[in-house]
Amino acid sequence: MRREVPLAITFFVGTLLIISVFLPPAEGLGEDFTVFFDIIAVFAFFLGGGNLVRVHLTKLSRRKEDWPYSIVTLLGFALMLVVGLFKLGNPGGIAASPTTDGSYFQSIFDSVLLPLGATMYSLLAFFVASASYRAFRAKNREATILLVAAFIILLGRTPFGMALTGFIPEQFDLFQVPNLAVWIMNFPNLAGQRAIMIGIGLGVVSMSLRLILGIERTYLGGDER
C-alpha cells in the first residue's frame, strides 16, 4: 500500500497533465497544478536545508576530512537564513523583498557570493583549456574535423582571421574565415544541436511514460522496481 498510493497519484497527475495539453477545456488544470508544484517545492527547500545541516553536523562530529569547511558552510547558511528571514537591514521593512537594494541579504550576496562565483568561473577556464587540448588531438577523422572547425571558429572571432583571408574576392566571401565561422555555427553546429534536442525530447517522453505507467519506481526509494 505504501507504494500503490504514490504510483496511483503519479499516474493520475501525469495523465491529467497530458490531457490538459491536448484538450482546451482542461488547459486551466495544468496551470493549477503548477501552483501545487510550487508549494511542494517550498517543502523541498525545507528538506534540503535540513539535510544540509544534518550532513555537515555529522561531518563535524566525526571530524571527517575537510571538516573545517563544514563550519564555514553552516555559518554561511545560518547567516543568510537569519538575515533573509527576518529582513535585517532591509530599507523596505519586513514586508519588502529580501533582495531589495541596500538590504543586508542583497549586500552579502553582491559582496561575497558574486565574487566567489566569478572566481570559480575564471578557474574553469583553465580546466576547459586542458580538456580542449586533450579532446582536439587529431587521433582520428572525427577528432580532426572537430579540431579544424574549432580552429576556424576561434580564428574567426579575432581580427587576425579577417586580415588573413581579406584578400578573397566578394563572390567567394564564404571562404573568408569570419564568414566560414558563422556558416559553421549556423548550419553544421545548429543541425547537431537540434539532433541532440530531439534526442533529449524523446528521452523525456520515454522516462515520463515509464513514470506514469509505474515501470520506473526508483523515485519511491530503494532499488525495487
Backbone as CSV, one residue per row, in Angstrom:
resi,resn,N_x,N_y,N_z,CA_x,CA_y,CA_z,C_x,C_y,C_z
1,MET,0.828,-1.209,0.000,0.000,0.000,0.000,0.866,1.264,0.000
2,ARG,2.036,1.169,0.626,2.930,2.317,0.690,3.428,2.712,-0.703
3,ARG,3.451,1.757,-1.628,3.912,2.056,-2.982,2.748,2.266,-3.945
4,GLU,1.618,1.643,-3.677,0.493,1.765,-4.600,-0.067,3.185,-4.625
5,VAL,-0.121,3.839,-3.463,-0.687,5.193,-3.410,0.162,6.183,-4.203
6,PRO,1.489,6.254,-4.007,2.289,7.177,-4.846,2.208,6.849,-6.329
7,LEU,2.165,5.561,-6.665,2.054,5.177,-8.074,0.735,5.649,-8.664
8,ALA,-0.350,5.520,-7.892,-1.657,5.973,-8.378,-1.684,7.488,-8.550
9,ILE,-1.089,8.221,-7.603,-1.043,9.681,-7.712,-0.226,10.096,-8.934
10,THR,0.904,9.433,-9.143,1.747,9.748,-10.303,1.010,9.496,-11.606
11,PHE,0.306,8.371,-11.682,-0.448,8.039,-12.892,-1.562,9.057,-13.137
12,PHE,-2.284,9.407,-12.083,-3.409,10.338,-12.233,-2.926,11.724,-12.661
13,VAL,-1.924,12.257,-11.953,-1.445,13.609,-12.250,-0.781,13.655,-13.625
14,GLY,0.057,12.659,-13.939,0.726,12.643,-15.239,-0.258,12.565,-16.391
15,THR,-1.249,11.698,-16.260,-2.264,11.573,-17.312,-3.076,12.854,-17.455
16,LEU,-3.409,13.458,-16.320,-4.205,14.683,-16.343,-3.449,15.825,-17.018
17,LEU,-2.156,15.930,-16.753,-1.363,16.996,-17.372,-1.221,16.777,-18.875
18,ILE,-1.110,15.531,-19.301,-1.043,15.247,-20.735,-2.359,15.627,-21.413
19,ILE,-3.477,15.283,-20.763,-4.789,15.608,-21.324,-4.977,17.123,-21.398
20,SER,-4.486,17.846,-20.377,-4.677,19.301,-20.350,-3.953,20.001,-21.493
21,VAL,-2.948,19.361,-22.063,-2.224,19.968,-23.182,-3.028,19.864,-24.471
22,PHE,-3.742,18.744,-24.648,-4.429,18.484,-25.912,-5.906,18.852,-25.887
23,LEU,-6.486,19.054,-24.708,-7.896,19.420,-24.611,-8.016,20.836,-24.070
24,PRO,-8.468,21.790,-24.899,-8.563,23.200,-24.447,-9.367,23.394,-23.169
25,PRO,-10.496,22.676,-22.946,-11.234,22.910,-21.693,-10.432,22.572,-20.439
26,ALA,-9.410,21.743,-20.587,-8.632,21.324,-19.416,-7.319,22.089,-19.279
27,GLU,-7.126,23.157,-20.073,-5.869,23.890,-20.016,-5.619,24.503,-18.646
28,GLY,-6.676,24.915,-17.978,-6.515,25.524,-16.662,-5.966,24.565,-15.627
29,LEU,-6.196,23.253,-15.826,-5.703,22.282,-14.859,-4.176,22.299,-14.787
30,GLY,-3.537,22.433,-15.942,-2.079,22.482,-15.948,-1.551,23.667,-15.154
31,GLU,-2.189,24.823,-15.287,-1.780,25.999,-14.543,-2.019,25.816,-13.049
32,ASP,-3.134,25.173,-12.681,-3.415,24.936,-11.261,-2.385,24.001,-10.646
33,PHE,-2.012,22.973,-11.393,-1.023,22.038,-10.859,0.349,22.687,-10.744
34,THR,0.629,23.671,-11.571,1.891,24.395,-11.451,1.984,25.083,-10.094
35,VAL,0.864,25.617,-9.619,0.835,26.238,-8.291,1.104,25.190,-7.218
36,PHE,0.508,24.006,-7.367,0.732,22.943,-6.394,2.201,22.506,-6.396
37,PHE,2.792,22.465,-7.575,4.207,22.097,-7.662,5.077,23.114,-6.932
38,ASP,4.729,24.396,-7.031,5.482,25.424,-6.311,5.368,25.238,-4.798
39,ILE,4.185,24.861,-4.352,4.002,24.609,-2.913,4.853,23.432,-2.465
40,ILE,4.867,22.370,-3.263,5.695,21.201,-2.929,7.171,21.582,-2.923
41,ALA,7.557,22.455,-3.854,8.956,22.880,-3.926,9.378,23.606,-2.656
42,VAL,8.456,24.343,-2.035,8.774,25.030,-0.779,9.170,24.014,0.292
43,PHE,8.416,22.925,0.402,8.760,21.892,1.374,10.068,21.203,1.010
44,ALA,10.346,21.118,-0.281,11.616,20.536,-0.707,12.785,21.395,-0.244
45,PHE,12.601,22.726,-0.217,13.652,23.609,0.294,13.902,23.339,1.779
46,PHE,12.829,23.122,2.545,12.999,22.796,3.965,13.772,21.490,4.128
47,LEU,13.414,20.500,3.336,14.114,19.220,3.415,15.578,19.365,3.016
48,GLY,15.822,20.176,1.966,17.197,20.388,1.535,18.025,21.082,2.595
49,GLY,17.460,22.111,3.223,18.181,22.796,4.287,18.449,21.894,5.478
50,GLY,17.445,21.114,5.869,17.643,20.177,6.977,18.693,19.134,6.667
51,ASN,18.690,18.651,5.451,19.688,17.652,5.058,21.092,18.261,5.039
52,LEU,21.202,19.522,4.594,22.498,20.203,4.608,23.049,20.293,6.027
53,VAL,22.202,20.702,6.959,22.641,20.807,8.357,23.013,19.440,8.914
54,ARG,22.214,18.434,8.628,22.487,17.089,9.156,23.813,16.543,8.647
55,VAL,24.054,16.686,7.340,25.276,16.147,6.750,26.517,16.806,7.339
56,HIS,26.482,18.133,7.455,27.677,18.825,7.931,27.858,18.700,9.441
57,LEU,26.776,18.582,10.191,26.928,18.317,11.619,27.531,16.936,11.855
58,THR,27.119,15.965,11.059,27.716,14.632,11.151,29.197,14.669,10.806
59,LYS,29.531,15.435,9.783,30.935,15.568,9.385,31.759,16.228,10.479
60,LEU,31.176,17.211,11.163,31.881,17.872,12.251,32.066,16.958,13.451
61,SER,30.998,16.246,13.799,31.069,15.378,14.975,32.064,14.249,14.799
62,ARG,32.243,13.769,13.586,33.159,12.662,13.322,34.527,13.131,12.835
63,ARG,34.719,14.458,12.749,35.994,15.034,12.313,36.485,14.405,11.011
64,LYS,35.582,14.357,10.035,35.960,13.795,8.747,36.882,14.757,7.998
65,GLU,37.375,14.294,6.852,38.307,15.091,6.067,37.668,16.423,5.653
66,ASP,38.437,17.516,5.797,37.988,18.866,5.452,36.809,19.330,6.299
67,TRP,36.742,18.861,7.542,35.623,19.249,8.406,35.581,20.750,8.701
68,PRO,36.719,21.493,8.703,36.598,22.945,8.943,35.731,23.661,7.907
69,TYR,35.675,23.119,6.673,34.823,23.740,5.658,33.348,23.614,6.020
70,SER,33.018,22.582,6.785,31.627,22.425,7.230,31.227,23.549,8.167
71,ILE,32.187,24.028,8.974,31.885,25.155,9.865,31.542,26.394,9.039
72,VAL,32.335,26.647,7.997,32.073,27.802,7.129,30.714,27.663,6.451
73,THR,30.404,26.448,5.990,29.123,26.217,5.316,27.950,26.461,6.254
74,LEU,28.021,25.932,7.462,26.920,26.087,8.412,26.767,27.538,8.856
75,LEU,27.892,28.230,9.081,27.810,29.636,9.480,27.210,30.487,8.358
76,GLY,27.640,30.226,7.124,27.091,30.966,5.998,25.611,30.687,5.812
77,PHE,25.220,29.422,5.962,23.814,29.051,5.828,22.967,29.739,6.895
78,ALA,23.452,29.719,8.152,22.701,30.332,9.248,22.615,31.846,9.074
79,LEU,23.708,32.464,8.636,23.714,33.918,8.457,22.707,34.345,7.397
80,MET,22.755,33.702,6.231,21.838,34.087,5.153,20.396,33.771,5.523
81,LEU,20.177,32.681,6.255,18.814,32.317,6.653,18.225,33.352,7.599
82,VAL,19.008,33.762,8.608,18.509,34.732,9.588,18.312,36.099,8.946
83,VAL,19.299,36.543,8.162,19.210,37.864,7.528,18.048,37.928,6.542
84,GLY,17.846,36.853,5.770,16.753,36.847,4.802,15.397,36.641,5.428
85,LEU,15.338,35.812,6.474,14.048,35.501,7.088,13.491,36.686,7.877
86,PHE,14.368,37.381,8.595,13.908,38.499,9.429,14.122,39.855,8.764
87,LYS,14.557,39.857,7.483,14.723,41.087,6.697,15.596,42.115,7.428
88,LEU,16.700,41.662,7.987,17.570,42.564,8.733,18.192,43.594,7.799
89,GLY,18.155,44.856,8.218,18.729,45.932,7.429,18.001,46.207,6.135
90,ASN,16.766,45.740,6.011,16.011,45.937,4.775,15.358,47.312,4.780
91,PRO,15.648,48.156,3.786,15.037,49.505,3.774,13.521,49.474,3.705
92,GLY,12.957,48.427,3.128,11.509,48.361,2.987,10.794,47.716,4.152
93,GLY,11.530,47.293,5.164,10.899,46.672,6.310,10.622,45.197,6.096
94,ILE,9.847,44.613,7.000,9.578,43.185,6.997,8.736,42.762,5.805
95,ALA,7.975,43.696,5.204,7.092,43.343,4.094,7.798,43.383,2.746
96,ALA,9.022,43.905,2.685,9.730,44.050,1.416,10.427,42.748,1.038
97,SER,10.868,42.691,-0.198,11.583,41.508,-0.677,12.975,41.441,-0.051
98,PRO,13.473,40.244,0.247,14.825,40.130,0.814,15.907,40.671,-0.121
99,THR,15.615,40.682,-1.439,16.615,41.129,-2.408,16.521,42.622,-2.710
100,THR,15.841,43.386,-1.846,15.760,44.826,-2.033,17.157,45.440,-1.983
101,ASP,17.425,46.378,-2.870,18.735,47.043,-2.893,19.009,47.713,-1.553
102,GLY,20.182,47.467,-1.014,20.562,48.051,0.262,20.328,47.146,1.447
103,SER,19.584,46.049,1.260,19.358,45.123,2.367,20.627,44.320,2.653
104,TYR,20.755,43.842,3.892,21.921,43.044,4.257,22.001,41.784,3.395
105,PHE,20.848,41.197,3.120,20.814,39.968,2.330,21.416,40.197,0.947
106,GLN,20.959,41.264,0.269,21.456,41.560,-1.074,22.901,42.033,-1.031
107,SER,23.272,42.758,0.002,24.647,43.246,0.115,25.627,42.092,0.298
108,ILE,25.260,41.116,1.133,26.125,39.946,1.324,26.233,39.154,0.035
109,PHE,25.117,39.014,-0.664,25.132,38.290,-1.930,26.044,38.976,-2.945
110,ASP,25.928,40.300,-3.050,26.727,41.038,-4.025,28.202,41.091,-3.641
111,SER,28.489,41.122,-2.348,29.872,41.294,-1.892,30.621,39.987,-1.702
112,VAL,29.892,38.886,-1.517,30.554,37.612,-1.216,30.289,36.566,-2.299
113,LEU,29.021,36.273,-2.530,28.693,35.175,-3.434,29.020,35.488,-4.890
114,LEU,28.743,36.697,-5.332,29.051,37.041,-6.724,30.555,36.992,-7.016
115,PRO,31.420,37.575,-6.174,32.870,37.417,-6.424,33.336,35.969,-6.371
116,LEU,32.774,35.180,-5.447,33.145,33.761,-5.387,32.732,33.032,-6.659
117,GLY,31.539,33.348,-7.159,31.093,32.728,-8.404,31.961,33.115,-9.578
118,ALA,32.348,34.399,-9.643,33.227,34.848,-10.718,34.586,34.156,-10.631
119,THR,35.066,33.943,-9.410,36.353,33.253,-9.236,36.269,31.817,-9.722
120,MET,35.175,31.150,-9.391,35.022,29.759,-9.822,34.966,29.661,-11.341
121,TYR,34.227,30.568,-11.985,34.131,30.544,-13.442,35.472,30.854,-14.094
122,SER,36.246,31.760,-13.485,37.560,32.063,-14.054,38.499,30.869,-13.942
123,LEU,38.383,30.099,-12.859,39.211,28.899,-12.724,38.787,27.822,-13.718
124,LEU,37.494,27.797,-14.045,37.023,26.798,-15.002,37.652,26.982,-16.374
125,ALA,38.077,28.197,-16.685,38.695,28.435,-17.992,39.932,27.565,-18.184
126,PHE,40.706,27.371,-17.118,41.905,26.549,-17.227,41.544,25.073,-17.436
127,PHE,40.496,24.615,-16.758,40.069,23.231,-16.943,39.508,23.023,-18.350
128,VAL,38.781,24.017,-18.859,38.248,23.921,-20.224,39.381,23.887,-21.236
129,ALA,40.398,24.712,-21.021,41.542,24.714,-21.933,42.264,23.372,-21.911
130,SER,42.421,22.794,-20.723,43.082,21.496,-20.619,42.260,20.399,-21.292
131,ALA,40.941,20.411,-21.060,40.074,19.408,-21.688,40.043,19.579,-23.198
132,SER,40.048,20.829,-23.669,40.048,21.074,-25.111,41.320,20.555,-25.752
133,TYR,42.452,20.725,-25.079,43.718,20.239,-25.623,43.691,18.721,-25.795
134,ARG,43.104,18.031,-24.810,43.034,16.561,-24.906,42.013,16.119,-25.946
135,ALA,40.907,16.865,-26.059,39.840,16.453,-26.983,40.177,16.763,-28.429
136,PHE,40.965,17.813,-28.659,41.223,18.257,-30.023,42.451,17.617,-30.658
137,ARG,42.990,16.603,-30.050,44.093,15.902,-30.689,43.579,15.137,-31.908
138,ALA,44.263,15.299,-33.011,43.805,14.695,-34.270,44.181,13.217,-34.300
139,LYS,43.494,12.426,-33.481,43.784,10.998,-33.428,43.061,10.227,-34.526
140,ASN,41.900,10.733,-34.951,41.118,10.064,-35.989,40.416,11.122,-36.832
141,ARG,39.574,10.668,-37.745,38.914,11.589,-38.658,37.979,12.537,-37.933
142,GLU,37.183,12.013,-36.987,36.236,12.858,-36.277,36.956,13.922,-35.445
143,ALA,38.040,13.512,-34.777,38.789,14.478,-33.972,39.446,15.538,-34.850
144,THR,39.861,15.143,-36.046,40.466,16.113,-36.967,39.442,17.143,-37.424
145,ILE,38.226,16.681,-37.758,37.161,17.617,-38.155,36.840,18.574,-37.011
146,LEU,36.769,18.045,-35.802,36.491,18.879,-34.631,37.598,19.903,-34.427
147,LEU,38.841,19.481,-34.601,39.977,20.383,-34.422,39.951,21.504,-35.459
148,VAL,39.702,21.163,-36.729,39.685,22.169,-37.791,38.531,23.158,-37.575
149,ALA,37.345,22.634,-37.236,36.190,23.517,-37.010,36.439,24.452,-35.829
150,ALA,36.987,23.920,-34.752,37.273,24.763,-33.587,38.300,25.832,-33.919
151,PHE,39.316,25.470,-34.684,40.357,26.439,-35.059,39.784,27.549,-35.926
152,ILE,38.894,27.193,-36.867,38.286,28.206,-37.739,37.410,29.151,-36.922
153,ILE,36.617,28.602,-35.998,35.724,29.442,-35.194,36.525,30.367,-34.289
154,LEU,37.567,29.826,-33.653,38.396,30.673,-32.789,39.100,31.760,-33.593
155,LEU,39.590,31.402,-34.763,40.274,32.379,-35.607,39.306,33.415,-36.171
156,GLY,38.059,32.957,-36.446,37.066,33.877,-36.990,36.562,34.899,-35.999
157,ARG,36.815,34.678,-34.717,36.395,35.641,-33.686,37.460,36.698,-33.418
158,THR,38.555,36.678,-34.156,39.641,37.632,-33.950,39.859,38.465,-35.216
159,PRO,40.388,39.678,-35.088,40.693,40.495,-36.280,41.726,39.835,-37.194
160,PHE,42.561,38.977,-36.613,43.583,38.326,-37.428,42.956,37.426,-38.485
161,GLY,41.798,36.834,-38.172,41.129,35.971,-39.136,40.698,36.735,-40.373
162,MET,40.171,37.942,-40.189,39.771,38.764,-41.333,40.986,39.240,-42.100
163,ALA,42.035,39.606,-41.388,43.252,40.073,-42.065,43.907,38.949,-42.854
164,LEU,43.760,37.720,-42.385,44.394,36.588,-43.042,43.730,36.241,-44.361
165,THR,42.397,36.404,-44.434,41.658,35.996,-45.636,40.923,37.171,-46.282
166,GLY,41.315,38.389,-45.958,40.633,39.555,-46.514,40.859,39.740,-47.995
167,PHE,41.861,39.077,-48.560,42.153,39.227,-49.985,41.179,38.445,-50.866
168,ILE,40.361,37.553,-50.288,39.437,36.727,-51.067,38.346,37.614,-51.667
169,PRO,38.041,37.478,-52.965,37.012,38.328,-53.601,35.644,38.154,-52.954
170,GLU,34.759,39.141,-53.158,33.439,39.132,-52.543,32.583,37.966,-53.014
171,GLN,32.750,37.545,-54.280,31.943,36.428,-54.763,32.299,35.112,-54.074
172,PHE,33.451,35.071,-53.418,33.850,33.882,-52.663,34.029,34.223,-51.185
173,ASP,33.221,35.183,-50.706,33.410,35.651,-49.329,33.090,34.587,-48.289
174,LEU,32.418,33.504,-48.694,32.149,32.435,-47.747,33.451,31.830,-47.224
175,PHE,34.489,31.866,-48.018,35.749,31.260,-47.627,36.608,32.186,-46.761
176,GLN,36.119,33.396,-46.519,36.785,34.228,-45.527,36.536,33.646,-44.138
177,VAL,37.556,33.630,-43.305,37.473,32.918,-42.028,36.296,33.385,-41.163
178,PRO,36.035,34.679,-40.986,34.869,35.070,-40.167,33.551,34.548,-40.726
179,ASN,33.366,34.638,-42.052,32.128,34.137,-42.657,32.038,32.620,-42.566
180,LEU,33.173,31.954,-42.694,33.177,30.490,-42.575,32.838,30.066,-41.158
181,ALA,33.307,30.829,-40.177,32.973,30.534,-38.780,31.472,30.699,-38.537
182,VAL,30.888,31.748,-39.108,29.441,31.957,-38.965,28.674,30.825,-39.641
183,TRP,29.129,30.383,-40.799,28.457,29.287,-41.503,28.504,28.005,-40.681
184,ILE,29.647,27.709,-40.077,29.772,26.500,-39.254,28.808,26.564,-38.074
185,MET,28.685,27.729,-37.444,27.802,27.860,-36.287,26.333,27.781,-36.681
186,ASN,25.984,28.311,-37.864,24.575,28.386,-38.261,24.047,27.135,-38.945
187,PHE,24.930,26.296,-39.461,24.455,25.127,-40.197,24.905,23.798,-39.557
188,PRO,26.162,23.388,-39.654,26.531,22.099,-39.027,26.305,22.085,-37.520
189,ASN,26.704,23.166,-36.843,26.549,23.212,-35.392,25.076,23.221,-34.986
190,LEU,24.266,24.037,-35.675,22.845,24.111,-35.354,22.142,22.786,-35.630
191,ALA,22.551,22.108,-36.722,21.958,20.800,-37.022,22.273,19.800,-35.917
192,GLY,23.511,19.814,-35.440,23.873,18.918,-34.347,23.116,19.238,-33.069
193,GLN,22.940,20.529,-32.766,22.195,20.919,-31.577,20.741,20.456,-31.657
194,ARG,20.143,20.593,-32.840,18.740,20.170,-32.980,18.609,18.657,-32.849
195,ALA,19.583,17.928,-33.374,19.543,16.469,-33.216,19.640,16.086,-31.741
196,ILE,20.515,16.773,-31.004,20.646,16.491,-29.579,19.351,16.827,-28.842
197,MET,18.723,17.966,-29.186,17.479,18.355,-28.533,16.359,17.368,-28.830
198,ILE,16.318,16.860,-30.070,15.304,15.846,-30.402,15.542,14.590,-29.574
199,GLY,16.806,14.190,-29.440,17.118,13.018,-28.615,16.739,13.229,-27.169
200,ILE,17.003,14.432,-26.649,16.616,14.734,-25.264,15.096,14.686,-25.111
201,GLY,14.388,15.241,-26.097,12.928,15.221,-26.044,12.376,13.805,-26.029
202,LEU,12.937,12.928,-26.875,12.490,11.535,-26.889,12.804,10.852,-25.563
203,GLY,13.957,11.198,-24.983,14.295,10.627,-23.686,13.342,11.078,-22.592
204,VAL,12.948,12.362,-22.628,11.999,12.877,-21.646,10.652,12.185,-21.787
205,VAL,10.189,12.019,-23.028,8.914,11.333,-23.264,8.984,9.890,-22.763
206,SER,10.076,9.211,-23.072,10.230,7.823,-22.650,10.225,7.703,-21.125
207,MET,11.001,8.555,-20.444,11.045,8.485,-18.981,9.710,8.873,-18.360
208,SER,9.026,9.859,-18.963,7.716,10.259,-18.442,6.721,9.112,-18.523
209,LEU,6.718,8.410,-19.653,5.810,7.265,-19.793,6.161,6.161,-18.798
210,ARG,7.444,5.941,-18.562,7.853,4.920,-17.587,7.376,5.287,-16.182
211,LEU,7.433,6.575,-15.857,6.971,7.010,-14.537,5.457,6.912,-14.419
212,ILE,4.741,7.368,-15.456,3.277,7.349,-15.401,2.745,5.924,-15.335
213,LEU,3.355,5.024,-16.089,2.886,3.635,-16.132,3.413,2.793,-14.980
214,GLY,4.246,3.387,-14.124,4.741,2.656,-12.962,5.888,1.707,-13.255
215,ILE,6.492,1.813,-14.430,7.627,0.943,-14.752,8.878,1.400,-14.002
216,GLU,9.084,2.713,-13.961,10.218,3.304,-13.247,9.765,3.686,-11.844
217,ARG,10.358,3.039,-10.812,9.920,3.289,-9.439,11.063,3.714,-8.521
218,THR,12.168,4.094,-9.067,13.303,4.453,-8.219,13.019,5.690,-7.381
219,TYR,12.082,6.563,-7.807,11.782,7.749,-7.042,11.087,7.420,-5.714
220,LEU,10.627,6.181,-5.574,9.985,5.747,-4.332,11.011,5.386,-3.264
221,GLY,12.288,5.304,-3.647,13.319,4.917,-2.707,13.694,3.458,-2.865
222,GLY,14.977,3.167,-2.682,15.430,1.788,-2.824,15.631,1.416,-4.275
223,ASP,15.974,0.167,-4.500,16.244,-0.334,-5.849,15.103,-1.180,-6.392
224,GLU,14.022,-1.285,-5.648,12.917,-2.139,-6.110,12.220,-1.499,-7.280
225,ARG,11.909,-2.286,-8.273,11.249,-1.814,-9.496,9.777,-2.204,-9.472
